[in-house]
């Protein structure tokens, strides 16, 4: 992926307040999942986090080992203003496809649907997720269940369950991947909720 081009695109969207995907609070499916987690020491990353309301919620609930990754400095700066106590070392201005690390949990809030939907990029996403997960680590999140558009100006890009599984099951084992029952009203019927485990050796 072309880092500079992607960074410019997303920074312009934030600067121009063209953030229709931003609901202003943690999405219900992820909040519900977070609420049943009991170990607050697990290492969690949210890639392509944007304004990262899920990370803010995790932090408020006492999860200390939370990392926020985005390619644009704009949302990271806004997150820091809202959460001045959040450790700066856990705010990562990086391209996800270059990131190194090991995590118990990766939270996916439609990040997969934000980058150019080539086979190369989507397989690279699945491979990077697998690399970043510890043994028995999980990818948990929400994917848009909407027709795939290739218009570069109409992000997020969509897909459907079978299409996503084409990429993800090369590296991960699905535990749950079904239509989301607790989407926010404007997204009802347009989201899939998934839990995937890192495949063993």
Secondary structure, DSSP 8 states (H G I E B T S, - for coil): --HHHHHHHHHHHHHTT--TT--SS--HHHHHHHHT---TT--EEETT-TT-HHHHHHHHTT---EEEEES-HHHHHHHHHH-TTS-GGGEEES-GGG----EEEEEEESGGGTS---HHHHHHHHHHHHHHEEEEEEEEEEEE-B-----TTS-S--B-HHHHHHHHTTTEEEEEEEE-TT--GGGTTSEEEEEEEE---
